[in-house]
Amino acid sequence: NIHWFSCYFLLGFARLAGGDGPCSGQVEVYSGEAWIPVSDGNFTLPTAQVICAELGCGKPVSVLGHVPFRESDGRVWAEEFRCEGEEPELWSCPRVPCPGGTCHHSGAAQVACSAYSEVRLMTNGSSQCEGQVEMNISGRWRALCASHWSLANANVVCRQLDCGVAVSTPRGPHFVEEVDQISTVRFHCSGSESFLWSCPVTVLGGPDCSHGNTASVICSGNQTQVLPQCNDSVSEPAGSAASEESAPYCSDSRQLRLVDGGGPCAGRVEILDHGSWGTICDDGWDLDDARVVCRQLGCGDALNATGSAHFGAGSGPIWMNDLNCTGKESHVWRCPSRGWGQHDCRHKQDAGVICSGLRCALSTGWGRGGALEGGV
């Protein structure tokens, strides 16, 4: 009716209420008469993305469920939103009735958007380039849980703080800081994002974390620690098992992935070094080289070593050329080569692999472009 549409255009359809500002709080929608909370039942990250964008609040960094409804008179919105994440506003999203009235049996959905976020590394009460990872969520500093905390996540934090790249992510109580709460939000960064909250997030059903299990990072920009030098020419002699301690900075600052192959175990070979993803040239590329990549990624044995940009041309640096792996190396960057960054190639010569693990990956539903990162 006219009254409802007038209220909608004056007040909007969605809001976040009860937080520290308009960009965090309980999700509520306007019925034409009152603001009604939305249940956390099947509340998804794409729906939160639409709400944050509609409110001019950036991207969601936290979506919480099982929270008591705020100042509710007992009414709960009787529909579930099925947003895809690209809708201009929540009102545009498809909706379905809550099955069997289950909306009332859950908690309220709460969202915090990126406009209310900062990140810092804390050691002994001061912020610098190493320490416990903490994020400002809804005006409160919270440590991040170490569960599923990766070197790729750490690289994003270091870059965001102008602290270089991540050297390591130490476990245990290395940096003990008192914080109000430990967030169970899990970030799944590729390592190339500019901000931590730009990474994909797992936001519902996270595990509990104790205060001794918080994420920590040591960045290369930290001036208080003498970093081991990286010997880029390090290679493992045939049949040897070289110690990972021989070049920890090399190992900790590089990661491996396969892209554009339809799954995590096939695709163009890419290596992350100092914040940049680069490729390998196909000069001399063979099954022994591919075997190292497949094993490093936990993808079984190599079925094919492809060349001539079989999975498409990459971008960025070409890190390695003229590889001569024995097939037994623990990491592809430990294979003999022309030298790190030394090549006479173009991206039309990018190397790729097809691993035996591809069959399993495809059967479990990986989509095109999936990537599995293999650091140390």
C-alpha positions as CSV (number, residue, x, y, z in Angstrom):
1,N,0.0,0.0,0.0
2,I,0.9,3.7,-0.3
3,H,1.7,4.0,3.4
4,W,4.1,1.1,3.4
5,F,6.0,2.3,0.3
6,S,6.2,5.8,1.8
7,C,7.8,4.4,5.0
8,Y,10.1,2.2,2.9
9,F,11.5,5.1,0.9
10,L,11.8,7.3,4.1
11,L,13.3,4.7,6.4
12,G,14.6,2.0,4.1
13,F,13.9,-1.7,4.4
14,A,16.9,-3.0,6.3
15,R,19.0,-1.7,9.2
16,L,21.6,-2.9,11.7
17,A,20.5,-1.9,15.2
18,G,22.0,-2.1,18.7
19,G,25.7,-1.9,17.6
20,D,28.2,0.9,17.9
21,G,26.8,2.7,14.8
22,P,24.8,2.1,11.7
23,C,27.3,-0.4,10.3
24,S,27.0,-3.1,13.0
25,G,24.3,-4.8,15.0
26,Q,21.2,-7.0,14.8
27,V,19.6,-7.3,11.3
28,E,16.2,-5.8,11.2
29,V,13.7,-5.1,8.4
30,Y,10.8,-2.7,8.3
31,S,7.3,-4.2,8.0
32,G,5.5,-0.9,7.4
33,E,4.7,-0.6,11.0
34,A,7.7,-1.6,13.0
35,W,11.3,-2.9,12.8
36,I,11.3,-6.7,13.0
37,P,14.5,-8.8,13.7
38,V,15.7,-11.4,11.2
39,S,16.5,-14.9,12.3
40,D,20.0,-16.4,11.9
41,G,18.4,-19.6,10.4
42,N,20.1,-20.0,7.0
43,F,21.3,-16.4,7.1
44,T,24.2,-16.3,4.6
45,L,27.3,-14.2,3.9
46,P,25.8,-13.1,0.5
47,T,22.8,-11.6,2.4
48,A,25.2,-9.8,4.7
49,Q,27.1,-8.5,1.7
50,V,23.9,-7.0,0.3
51,I,23.0,-5.3,3.6
52,C,26.5,-3.8,4.2
53,A,26.5,-2.5,0.6
54,E,23.0,-1.1,0.8
55,L,23.9,0.8,4.0
56,G,27.1,2.2,2.5
57,C,29.1,0.2,5.1
58,G,31.6,-1.7,2.9
59,K,31.8,-5.5,3.3
60,P,30.8,-7.8,6.1
61,V,33.6,-8.9,8.4
62,S,31.5,-10.7,11.0
63,V,28.2,-12.5,10.8
64,L,27.1,-14.0,14.2
65,G,24.2,-16.3,15.1
66,H,22.6,-17.8,18.2
67,V,22.4,-14.3,19.7
68,P,19.3,-13.4,21.8
69,F,16.9,-11.1,20.1
70,R,17.3,-7.4,21.1
71,E,14.3,-5.8,22.8
72,S,11.9,-7.9,20.8
73,D,8.2,-8.1,21.4
74,G,8.3,-11.7,20.2
75,R,7.8,-10.9,16.5
76,V,10.4,-12.4,14.1
77,W,10.6,-11.9,10.3
78,A,8.9,-14.9,8.9
79,E,11.0,-15.3,5.8
80,E,14.5,-16.4,4.9
81,F,16.5,-14.2,2.5
82,R,18.2,-16.0,-0.4
83,C,20.5,-13.2,-1.7
84,E,23.3,-14.0,-4.2
85,G,25.4,-11.0,-3.0
86,E,25.0,-8.8,-6.1
87,E,21.5,-7.4,-5.4
88,P,21.4,-3.6,-5.0
89,E,19.3,-3.9,-1.8
90,L,17.9,-6.5,0.6
91,W,14.4,-5.9,-0.8
92,S,15.5,-7.2,-4.2
93,C,16.6,-10.6,-2.8
94,P,14.5,-13.7,-3.2
95,R,12.7,-14.8,-0.1
96,V,11.1,-18.0,1.1
97,P,8.9,-18.7,4.2
98,C,10.7,-20.1,7.2
99,P,10.0,-23.9,7.2
100,G,7.6,-24.9,10.0
101,G,7.9,-21.6,11.8
102,T,11.6,-22.3,12.7
103,C,12.4,-18.6,12.6
104,H,11.2,-18.3,16.2
105,H,13.4,-21.1,17.4
106,S,16.7,-19.6,16.5
107,G,18.6,-16.5,17.5
108,A,19.0,-13.1,15.9
109,A,21.4,-12.5,12.9
110,Q,24.0,-9.9,13.7
111,V,26.4,-8.3,11.2
112,A,29.4,-6.1,11.5
113,C,30.6,-4.3,8.3
114,S,34.1,-3.3,7.3
115,A,33.5,0.4,7.9
116,Y,33.9,-0.4,11.5
117,S,37.1,-2.5,11.3
118,E,40.8,-2.0,11.8
119,V,43.5,-4.6,12.3
120,R,46.7,-4.4,14.4
121,L,49.5,-6.6,15.8
122,M,50.0,-6.3,19.5
123,T,53.0,-7.1,21.7
124,N,53.4,-5.9,25.3
125,G,50.8,-3.3,24.9
126,S,52.2,-1.6,21.8
127,S,51.4,-2.0,18.1
128,Q,54.2,-2.8,15.7
129,C,55.1,-5.3,13.0
130,E,54.8,-8.5,15.0
131,G,52.4,-9.8,17.6
132,Q,48.9,-11.1,18.2
133,V,46.5,-10.3,15.4
134,E,43.6,-8.2,16.6
135,M,40.6,-6.7,14.7
136,N,38.3,-3.9,15.7
137,I,34.8,-5.4,15.3
138,S,31.8,-3.2,16.3
139,G,34.1,-0.9,18.3
140,R,35.7,-3.7,20.3
141,W,39.2,-5.1,19.8
142,R,39.1,-8.9,19.5
143,A,42.0,-11.3,18.9
144,L,41.6,-13.7,16.0
145,C,41.6,-17.4,16.6
146,A,44.7,-19.4,15.4
147,S,42.4,-22.2,14.0
148,H,42.8,-22.1,10.2
149,W,45.1,-19.0,10.4
150,S,47.4,-19.2,7.3
151,L,50.5,-17.6,6.0
152,A,48.4,-16.1,3.2
153,N,46.2,-14.4,5.8
154,A,49.3,-13.2,7.5
155,N,50.7,-11.7,4.3
156,V,47.6,-9.6,3.9
157,V,47.9,-8.3,7.4
158,C,51.6,-7.4,7.0
159,R,50.9,-5.6,3.7
160,Q,47.9,-3.8,5.1
161,L,50.1,-2.5,8.0
162,D,53.0,-1.5,5.7
163,C,55.1,-4.2,7.5
164,G,56.4,-6.0,4.4
165,V,55.5,-9.7,4.1
166,A,54.8,-12.5,6.6
167,V,57.9,-14.3,7.8
168,S,56.1,-16.7,10.1
169,T,52.9,-17.4,12.1
170,P,54.1,-18.7,15.4
171,R,51.8,-20.9,17.4
172,G,51.4,-20.9,21.2
173,P,51.5,-18.0,23.7
174,H,54.2,-16.0,22.0
175,F,52.3,-12.7,22.4
176,V,49.9,-12.8,25.3
177,E,47.6,-9.8,25.2
178,E,44.3,-9.3,27.2
179,V,41.4,-8.7,24.9
180,D,37.7,-8.5,25.5
181,Q,36.9,-11.5,23.3
182,I,38.4,-13.9,20.8
183,S,36.6,-13.8,17.4
184,T,35.9,-17.1,15.7
185,V,35.7,-15.5,12.3
186,R,37.9,-17.5,9.8
187,F,39.6,-15.7,6.9
188,H,40.5,-17.6,3.7
189,C,42.9,-15.2,1.9
190,S,44.8,-15.9,-1.3
191,G,47.6,-13.6,-0.1
192,S,47.1,-10.9,-2.7
193,E,44.2,-9.0,-1.1
194,S,44.8,-5.4,0.1
195,F,42.8,-5.7,3.3
196,L,42.0,-8.7,5.6
197,W,38.3,-8.0,5.4
198,S,38.5,-8.3,1.6
199,C,39.2,-12.1,2.0
200,P,36.5,-14.8,1.9
201,V,35.2,-15.4,5.3
202,T,33.7,-18.4,7.2
203,V,31.4,-16.7,9.7
204,L,29.0,-19.2,11.1
205,G,29.6,-22.2,13.3
206,G,33.3,-21.4,14.2
207,P,35.0,-23.3,17.0
208,D,35.6,-21.9,20.4
209,C,39.1,-20.6,21.0
210,S,41.0,-20.4,24.2
211,H,43.1,-17.4,25.1
212,G,46.2,-19.4,24.4
213,N,45.2,-20.2,20.8
214,T,45.2,-16.8,19.2
215,A,46.7,-15.9,15.7
216,S,50.1,-14.3,15.7
217,V,52.3,-12.9,12.9
218,I,55.9,-11.9,12.5
219,C,56.3,-9.5,9.5
220,S,59.5,-8.8,7.6
221,G,59.1,-5.1,8.4
222,N,59.8,-5.8,12.0
223,Q,63.1,-4.1,12.8
224,T,63.6,-5.8,16.2
225,Q,64.2,-9.3,14.8
226,V,67.2,-10.3,12.7
227,L,65.8,-12.3,9.9
228,P,67.6,-15.3,8.4
229,Q,68.9,-14.6,4.9
230,C,67.1,-16.3,2.0
231,N,69.5,-18.2,-0.3
232,D,67.5,-18.2,-3.5
233,S,69.9,-20.6,-5.1
234,V,69.2,-23.3,-2.4
235,S,68.4,-26.7,-4.0
236,E,68.3,-30.2,-2.6
237,P,70.9,-32.7,-3.9
238,A,69.5,-35.8,-5.5
239,G,68.3,-38.3,-2.9
240,S,68.7,-35.9,0.0
241,A,66.2,-34.6,2.5
242,A,67.4,-31.1,3.1
243,S,66.4,-29.5,6.4
244,E,63.6,-26.9,6.2
245,E,65.7,-25.0,8.8
246,S,68.4,-24.3,6.2
247,A,66.4,-21.5,4.6
248,P,63.3,-20.7,6.8
249,Y,62.7,-17.3,5.3
250,C,62.4,-18.8,1.8
251,S,60.1,-21.5,2.9
252,D,57.9,-19.4,5.1
253,S,57.4,-16.6,2.6
254,R,56.4,-18.7,-0.4
255,Q,53.2,-20.6,-1.3
256,L,52.1,-22.7,-4.2
257,R,48.8,-23.0,-6.0
258,L,47.2,-24.3,-9.2
259,V,44.6,-22.1,-10.9
260,D,42.2,-22.2,-13.9
261,G,42.2,-26.0,-14.0
262,G,38.7,-26.8,-12.9
263,G,39.8,-28.0,-9.4
264,P,42.6,-27.7,-6.8
265,C,44.8,-30.4,-8.3
266,A,45.1,-29.2,-11.9
267,G,46.0,-25.9,-13.4
268,R,48.7,-23.3,-14.0
269,V,51.5,-23.5,-11.5
270,E,51.8,-20.2,-9.5
271,I,54.1,-19.3,-6.6
272,L,53.5,-16.5,-4.1
273,D,56.7,-14.7,-3.1
274,H,57.0,-11.3,-1.3
275,G,53.3,-10.7,-1.9
276,S,53.3,-11.4,-5.7
277,W,51.9,-14.4,-7.5
278,G,54.1,-15.5,-10.4
279,T,54.5,-18.5,-12.7
280,I,57.0,-21.1,-13.9
281,C,58.3,-21.2,-17.5
282,D,57.9,-24.4,-19.4
283,D,61.5,-24.7,-20.6
284,G,62.6,-28.1,-19.4
285,W,59.3,-28.7,-17.6
286,D,58.6,-32.4,-17.3
287,L,56.9,-35.0,-15.1
288,D,59.7,-35.0,-12.4
289,D,59.0,-31.3,-11.9
290,A,55.3,-31.8,-11.9
291,R,55.6,-34.6,-9.3
292,V,57.1,-32.2,-6.8
293,V,54.2,-29.8,-7.3
294,C,51.6,-32.5,-6.9
295,R,53.2,-33.9,-3.8
296,Q,53.6,-30.5,-2.2
297,L,49.9,-29.8,-2.7
298,G,48.8,-33.2,-1.4
299,C,47.4,-34.0,-4.8
300,G,48.9,-37.4,-5.4
301,D,51.1,-38.1,-8.4
302,A,51.6,-36.2,-11.6
303,L,49.6,-37.4,-14.6
304,N,50.7,-34.7,-17.1
305,A,53.2,-31.8,-17.2
306,T,51.6,-29.2,-19.5
307,G,53.3,-26.3,-21.3
308,S,52.5,-23.4,-23.6
309,A,50.0,-21.9,-21.2
310,H,47.7,-24.9,-21.5
311,F,45.6,-23.5,-18.6
312,G,45.8,-19.9,-19.8
313,A,48.5,-17.3,-19.5
314,G,49.2,-15.9,-16.1
315,S,50.4,-12.5,-15.0
316,G,53.0,-11.0,-12.8
317,P,56.6,-12.3,-12.5
318,I,58.0,-15.5,-13.9
319,W,59.8,-16.9,-10.9
320,M,61.5,-20.0,-12.3
321,N,62.9,-21.4,-15.6
322,D,64.8,-24.5,-16.7
323,L,63.8,-26.6,-13.7
324,N,65.6,-29.9,-13.2
325,C,63.8,-31.5,-10.3
326,T,64.6,-35.1,-9.3
327,G,61.0,-35.5,-8.3
328,K,62.0,-36.1,-4.6
329,E,62.3,-32.4,-3.5
330,S,59.9,-31.2,-0.8
331,H,59.2,-27.9,-2.4
332,V,59.3,-26.9,-6.1
333,W,61.4,-23.8,-5.4
334,R,64.2,-26.1,-4.0
335,C,64.7,-27.7,-7.4
336,P,67.8,-26.7,-9.4
337,S,66.9,-23.9,-11.9
338,R,68.4,-21.0,-13.7
339,G,68.0,-18.9,-10.6
340,W,65.1,-17.2,-8.8
341,G,63.5,-14.7,-11.2
342,Q,66.0,-15.5,-14.0
343,H,64.3,-16.4,-17.3
344,D,63.9,-15.5,-21.0
345,C,60.2,-16.5,-21.2
346,R,56.8,-14.9,-21.7
347,H,53.5,-16.0,-20.1
348,K,52.5,-17.9,-23.2
349,Q,55.0,-20.4,-21.9
350,D,53.5,-20.8,-18.4
351,A,53.8,-24.4,-17.0
352,G,50.9,-26.4,-15.6
353,V,50.2,-29.8,-14.1
354,I,47.4,-32.4,-13.9
355,C,47.7,-34.4,-10.7
356,S,46.0,-37.8,-9.9
357,G,44.1,-36.1,-7.1
358,L,42.1,-34.2,-9.7
359,R,39.7,-37.2,-10.0
360,C,38.9,-37.0,-6.3
361,A,38.6,-33.2,-6.3
362,L,36.1,-33.2,-9.2
363,S,34.0,-35.8,-7.5
364,T,33.7,-33.7,-4.4
365,G,32.3,-30.7,-6.3
366,W,35.2,-28.3,-6.7
367,G,34.3,-25.6,-9.3
368,R,36.4,-24.0,-11.9
369,G,39.2,-21.9,-10.6
370,G,39.5,-23.7,-7.3
371,A,42.9,-23.4,-5.7
372,L,44.7,-25.3,-2.9
373,E,47.6,-23.5,-1.3
374,G,50.7,-25.4,-0.3
375,G,53.0,-23.4,2.0
376,V,55.1,-25.1,4.7
